[in-house]
């Protein structure tokens, strides 16, 4: 194999770095998309939990208020 000049070596390294950056950008985009999807799921779970709070509080307070009245 012939010895590469510094310029050729630098160009080869730059090409590898650019390919690596493109791959990382694709991976980052996929991670960001998955995180956004997960955030939507957590918002849904949060609404369900708040609904359960209301149900539990109502099931405790309604009989108590009815027994007072």
N, CA, C and O atoms as CSV, one atom per row, in Angstrom:
chain,resi,resn,atom,element,x,y,z
A,1,UNK,N,N,0.847,-1.160,0.000
A,1,UNK,CA,C,0.000,0.000,0.000
A,1,UNK,C,C,0.900,1.232,0.000
A,1,UNK,O,O,1.849,1.332,0.778
A,2,UNK,N,N,0.587,2.140,-0.868
A,2,UNK,CA,C,1.395,3.348,-0.985
A,2,UNK,C,C,1.134,4.256,0.197
A,2,UNK,O,O,0.024,4.306,0.727
A,3,UNK,N,N,2.134,4.951,0.592
A,3,UNK,CA,C,2.034,5.883,1.705
A,3,UNK,C,C,1.199,7.082,1.283
A,3,UNK,O,O,1.372,7.624,0.191
A,4,UNK,N,N,0.287,7.489,2.168
A,4,UNK,CA,C,-0.583,8.625,1.871
A,4,UNK,C,C,0.107,9.922,2.270
A,4,UNK,O,O,0.832,9.993,3.262
A,5,UNK,N,N,-0.144,10.934,1.466
A,5,UNK,CA,C,0.379,12.243,1.839
A,5,UNK,C,C,-0.480,12.799,2.966
A,5,UNK,O,O,-1.577,12.303,3.221
A,6,UNK,N,N,0.015,13.819,3.633
A,6,UNK,CA,C,-0.746,14.414,4.734
A,6,UNK,C,C,-2.092,14.953,4.242
A,6,UNK,O,O,-3.098,14.863,4.946
A,7,UNK,N,N,-2.102,15.507,3.044
A,7,UNK,CA,C,-3.348,16.056,2.497
A,7,UNK,C,C,-4.351,14.926,2.255
A,7,UNK,O,O,-5.528,15.058,2.592
A,8,UNK,N,N,-3.891,13.826,1.677
A,8,UNK,CA,C,-4.776,12.694,1.418
A,8,UNK,C,C,-5.275,12.083,2.732
A,8,UNK,O,O,-6.435,11.690,2.852
A,9,UNK,N,N,-4.374,12.016,3.704
A,9,UNK,CA,C,-4.740,11.486,5.006
A,9,UNK,C,C,-5.795,12.382,5.668
A,9,UNK,O,O,-6.759,11.886,6.250
A,10,UNK,N,N,-5.606,13.688,5.576
A,10,UNK,CA,C,-6.568,14.638,6.144
A,10,UNK,C,C,-7.911,14.535,5.431
A,10,UNK,O,O,-8.955,14.590,6.082
A,11,UNK,N,N,-7.907,14.389,4.120
A,11,UNK,CA,C,-9.151,14.265,3.361
A,11,UNK,C,C,-9.892,12.978,3.727
A,11,UNK,O,O,-11.118,12.969,3.837
A,12,UNK,N,N,-9.141,11.899,3.913
A,12,UNK,CA,C,-9.764,10.632,4.299
A,12,UNK,C,C,-10.365,10.747,5.698
A,12,UNK,O,O,-11.466,10.258,5.951
A,13,UNK,N,N,-9.636,11.393,6.600
A,13,UNK,CA,C,-10.158,11.573,7.960
A,13,UNK,C,C,-11.398,12.445,7.939
A,13,UNK,O,O,-12.370,12.157,8.638
A,14,UNK,N,N,-11.379,13.510,7.147
A,14,UNK,CA,C,-12.539,14.397,7.047
A,14,UNK,C,C,-13.744,13.645,6.490
A,14,UNK,O,O,-14.865,13.843,6.959
A,15,UNK,N,N,-13.530,12.800,5.514
A,15,UNK,CA,C,-14.635,12.014,4.941
A,15,UNK,C,C,-15.223,11.089,6.000
A,15,UNK,O,O,-16.442,10.944,6.088
A,16,UNK,N,N,-14.360,10.457,6.812
A,16,UNK,CA,C,-14.855,9.571,7.873
A,16,UNK,C,C,-15.615,10.362,8.933
A,16,UNK,O,O,-16.646,9.908,9.430
A,17,UNK,N,N,-15.108,11.542,9.277
A,17,UNK,CA,C,-15.787,12.380,10.271
A,17,UNK,C,C,-17.150,12.816,9.757
A,17,UNK,O,O,-18.131,12.782,10.501
A,18,UNK,N,N,-17.222,13.222,8.502
A,18,UNK,CA,C,-18.505,13.643,7.924
A,18,UNK,C,C,-19.502,12.491,7.901
A,18,UNK,O,O,-20.687,12.688,8.169
A,19,UNK,N,N,-19.027,11.290,7.581
A,19,UNK,CA,C,-19.912,10.123,7.588
A,19,UNK,C,C,-20.396,9.842,9.011
A,19,UNK,O,O,-21.562,9.508,9.221
A,20,UNK,N,N,-19.499,9.978,9.978
A,20,UNK,CA,C,-19.856,9.765,11.383
A,20,UNK,C,C,-20.886,10.798,11.840
A,20,UNK,O,O,-21.842,10.457,12.536
A,21,UNK,N,N,-20.693,12.055,11.452
A,21,UNK,CA,C,-21.646,13.109,11.815
A,21,UNK,C,C,-23.026,12.833,11.232
A,21,UNK,O,O,-24.038,13.041,11.902
A,22,UNK,N,N,-23.071,12.370,9.998
A,22,UNK,CA,C,-24.359,12.058,9.372
A,22,UNK,C,C,-25.059,10.926,10.113
A,22,UNK,O,O,-26.269,10.974,10.331
A,23,UNK,N,N,-24.298,9.913,10.496
A,23,UNK,CA,C,-24.858,8.787,11.236
A,23,UNK,C,C,-25.363,9.241,12.604
A,23,UNK,O,O,-26.445,8.841,13.033
A,24,UNK,N,N,-24.585,10.071,13.283
A,24,UNK,CA,C,-25.000,10.578,14.597
A,24,UNK,C,C,-26.245,11.448,14.489
A,24,UNK,O,O,-27.116,11.386,15.356
A,25,UNK,N,N,-26.343,12.249,13.447
A,25,UNK,CA,C,-27.524,13.087,13.244
A,25,UNK,C,C,-28.772,12.222,13.073
A,25,UNK,O,O,-29.831,12.535,13.617
A,26,UNK,N,N,-28.642,11.138,12.317
A,26,UNK,CA,C,-29.770,10.225,12.118
A,26,UNK,C,C,-30.165,9.568,13.448
A,26,UNK,O,O,-31.349,9.468,13.770
A,27,UNK,N,N,-29.178,9.129,14.200
A,27,UNK,CA,C,-29.460,8.499,15.497
A,27,UNK,C,C,-30.116,9.496,16.452
A,27,UNK,O,O,-31.082,9.161,17.138
A,28,UNK,N,N,-29.590,10.718,16.491
A,28,UNK,CA,C,-30.144,11.743,17.370
A,28,UNK,C,C,-31.594,12.047,16.996
A,28,UNK,O,O,-32.440,12.229,17.871
A,29,UNK,N,N,-31.873,12.102,15.705
A,29,UNK,CA,C,-33.244,12.360,15.256
A,29,UNK,C,C,-34.179,11.250,15.716
A,29,UNK,O,O,-35.300,11.518,16.150
A,30,UNK,N,N,-33.723,10.006,15.623
A,30,UNK,CA,C,-34.542,8.882,16.073
A,30,UNK,C,C,-34.762,8.922,17.581
A,30,UNK,O,O,-35.865,8.650,18.055
A,31,UNK,N,N,-33.725,9.259,18.332
A,31,UNK,CA,C,-33.858,9.350,19.791
A,31,UNK,C,C,-34.834,10.453,20.159
A,31,UNK,O,O,-35.689,10.269,21.025
A,32,UNK,N,N,-34.707,11.606,19.499
A,32,UNK,CA,C,-35.600,12.730,19.788
A,32,UNK,C,C,-37.053,12.371,19.474
A,32,UNK,O,O,-37.961,12.734,20.222
A,33,UNK,N,N,-37.267,11.668,18.381
A,33,UNK,CA,C,-38.621,11.254,18.009
A,33,UNK,C,C,-39.202,10.300,19.063
A,33,UNK,O,O,-40.373,10.411,19.428
A,34,UNK,N,N,-38.387,9.374,19.542
A,34,UNK,CA,C,-38.850,8.432,20.566
A,34,UNK,C,C,-39.128,9.134,21.891
A,34,UNK,O,O,-40.085,8.785,22.582
A,35,UNK,N,N,-38.310,10.114,22.253
A,35,UNK,CA,C,-38.543,10.867,23.482
A,35,UNK,C,C,-39.841,11.668,23.390
A,35,UNK,O,O,-40.597,11.744,24.359
A,36,UNK,N,N,-40.098,12.261,22.232
A,36,UNK,CA,C,-41.351,13.002,22.050
A,36,UNK,C,C,-42.552,12.075,22.176
A,36,UNK,O,O,-43.567,12.438,22.770
A,37,UNK,N,N,-42.433,10.885,21.616
A,37,UNK,CA,C,-43.513,9.904,21.713
A,37,UNK,C,C,-43.731,9.482,23.163
A,37,UNK,O,O,-44.871,9.340,23.606
A,38,UNK,N,N,-42.643,9.282,23.900
A,38,UNK,CA,C,-42.743,8.907,25.303
A,38,UNK,C,C,-43.362,10.013,26.138
A,38,UNK,O,O,-44.104,9.738,27.080
A,39,UNK,N,N,-43.063,11.265,25.801
A,39,UNK,CA,C,-43.632,12.398,26.536
A,39,UNK,C,C,-45.150,12.423,26.371
A,39,UNK,O,O,-45.877,12.730,27.316
A,40,UNK,N,N,-45.615,12.104,25.187
A,40,UNK,CA,C,-47.066,12.058,24.952
A,40,UNK,C,C,-47.703,10.962,25.799
A,40,UNK,O,O,-48.789,11.147,26.349
A,41,UNK,N,N,-47.030,9.829,25.902
A,41,UNK,CA,C,-47.559,8.736,26.721
A,41,UNK,C,C,-47.621,9.133,28.195
A,41,UNK,O,O,-48.582,8.804,28.889
A,42,UNK,N,N,-46.593,9.840,28.670
A,42,UNK,CA,C,-46.589,10.269,30.066
A,42,UNK,C,C,-47.692,11.282,30.341
A,42,UNK,O,O,-48.286,11.274,31.419
A,43,UNK,N,N,-47.973,12.158,29.373
A,43,UNK,CA,C,-49.072,13.111,29.552
A,43,UNK,C,C,-50.399,12.370,29.699
A,43,UNK,O,O,-51.244,12.750,30.509
A,44,UNK,N,N,-50.572,11.324,28.918
A,44,UNK,CA,C,-51.796,10.529,29.003
A,44,UNK,C,C,-51.887,9.848,30.376
A,44,UNK,O,O,-52.948,9.844,31.001
A,45,UNK,N,N,-50.784,9.281,30.835
A,45,UNK,CA,C,-50.773,8.636,32.156
A,45,UNK,C,C,-51.037,9.646,33.263
A,45,UNK,O,O,-51.724,9.342,34.238
A,46,UNK,N,N,-50.497,10.836,33.111
A,46,UNK,CA,C,-50.714,11.877,34.115
A,46,UNK,C,C,-52.203,12.232,34.217
A,46,UNK,O,O,-52.731,12.386,35.319
A,47,UNK,N,N,-52.873,12.360,33.076
A,47,UNK,CA,C,-54.316,12.653,33.089
A,47,UNK,C,C,-55.097,11.516,33.745
A,47,UNK,O,O,-56.059,11.759,34.473
A,48,UNK,N,N,-54.684,10.281,33.488
A,48,UNK,CA,C,-55.371,9.140,34.094
A,48,UNK,C,C,-55.188,9.139,35.613
A,48,UNK,O,O,-56.121,8.829,36.353
A,49,UNK,N,N,-53.996,9.483,36.069
A,49,UNK,CA,C,-53.734,9.520,37.513
A,49,UNK,C,C,-54.558,10.611,38.172
A,49,UNK,O,O,-55.123,10.392,39.244
A,50,UNK,N,N,-54.638,11.787,37.550
A,50,UNK,CA,C,-55.467,12.860,38.118
A,50,UNK,C,C,-56.929,12.443,38.174
A,50,UNK,O,O,-57.641,12.801,39.112
A,51,UNK,N,N,-57.379,11.694,37.184
A,51,UNK,CA,C,-58.739,11.172,37.208
A,51,UNK,C,C,-58.953,10.215,38.370
A,51,UNK,O,O,-60.012,10.218,38.998
A,52,UNK,N,N,-57.955,9.405,38.650
A,52,UNK,CA,C,-58.054,8.486,39.787
A,52,UNK,C,C,-58.077,9.238,41.110
A,52,UNK,O,O,-58.786,8.849,42.038
A,53,UNK,N,N,-57.295,10.322,41.196
A,53,UNK,CA,C,-57.338,11.147,42.403
A,53,UNK,C,C,-58.752,11.653,42.644
A,53,UNK,O,O,-59.252,11.590,43.766
A,54,UNK,N,N,-59.394,12.151,41.602
A,54,UNK,CA,C,-60.753,12.675,41.735
A,54,UNK,C,C,-61.715,11.560,42.151
A,54,UNK,O,O,-62.592,11.777,42.988
A,55,UNK,N,N,-61.556,10.382,41.575
A,55,UNK,CA,C,-62.429,9.259,41.901
A,55,UNK,C,C,-62.257,8.841,43.362
A,55,UNK,O,O,-63.244,8.626,44.067
A,56,UNK,N,N,-61.027,8.726,43.810
A,56,UNK,CA,C,-60.775,8.316,45.196
A,56,UNK,C,C,-61.280,9.383,46.156
A,56,UNK,O,O,-61.941,9.063,47.144
A,57,UNK,N,N,-60.981,10.626,45.882
A,57,UNK,CA,C,-61.435,11.705,46.743
A,57,UNK,C,C,-62.963,11.754,46.786
A,57,UNK,O,O,-63.553,11.933,47.851
A,58,UNK,N,N,-63.591,11.595,45.637
A,58,UNK,CA,C,-65.057,11.587,45.587
A,58,UNK,C,C,-65.653,10.412,46.336
A,58,UNK,O,O,-66.672,10.561,47.010
A,59,UNK,N,N,-65.033,9.247,46.229
A,59,UNK,CA,C,-65.580,8.068,46.906
A,59,UNK,C,C,-65.420,8.161,48.424
A,59,UNK,O,O,-66.124,7.475,49.165
A,60,UNK,N,N,-64.511,8.994,48.883
A,60,UNK,CA,C,-64.349,9.199,50.324
A,60,UNK,C,C,-65.256,10.331,50.800
A,60,UNK,O,O,-65.917,10.207,51.831
A,61,UNK,N,N,-65.289,11.423,50.058
A,61,UNK,CA,C,-66.031,12.603,50.499
A,61,UNK,C,C,-67.550,12.465,50.372
A,61,UNK,O,O,-68.281,12.924,51.249
A,62,UNK,N,N,-68.028,11.850,49.312
A,62,UNK,CA,C,-69.482,11.764,49.100
A,62,UNK,C,C,-70.166,11.002,50.236
A,62,UNK,O,O,-71.145,11.512,50.781
A,63,UNK,N,N,-69.709,9.816,50.619
A,63,UNK,CA,C,-70.380,9.152,51.754
A,63,UNK,C,C,-70.270,9.959,53.049
A,63,UNK,O,O,-71.208,9.993,53.846
A,64,UNK,N,N,-69.120,10.608,53.254
A,64,UNK,CA,C,-68.951,11.422,54.456
A,64,UNK,C,C,-69.930,12.589,54.460
A,64,UNK,O,O,-70.556,12.864,55.484
A,65,UNK,N,N,-70.069,13.259,53.359
A,65,UNK,CA,C,-70.984,14.401,53.273
A,65,UNK,C,C,-72.442,13.944,53.381
A,65,UNK,O,O,-73.266,14.657,53.954
A,66,UNK,N,N,-72.767,12.783,52.847
A,66,UNK,CA,C,-74.132,12.269,52.944
A,66,UNK,C,C,-74.483,11.874,54.384
A,66,UNK,O,O,-75.628,12.007,54.813
A,67,UNK,N,N,-73.479,11.385,55.119
A,67,UNK,CA,C,-73.758,10.984,56.501
A,67,UNK,C,C,-73.919,12.206,57.398
A,67,UNK,O,O,-74.602,12.120,58.418
A,68,UNK,N,N,-73.328,13.315,57.061
A,68,UNK,CA,C,-73.457,14.542,57.839
A,68,UNK,C,C,-74.846,15.150,57.607
A,68,UNK,O,O,-75.509,15.599,58.542
A,69,UNK,N,N,-75.264,15.153,56.351
A,69,UNK,CA,C,-76.530,15.811,55.979
A,69,UNK,C,C,-77.702,15.067,56.425
A,69,UNK,O,O,-78.832,15.494,56.187
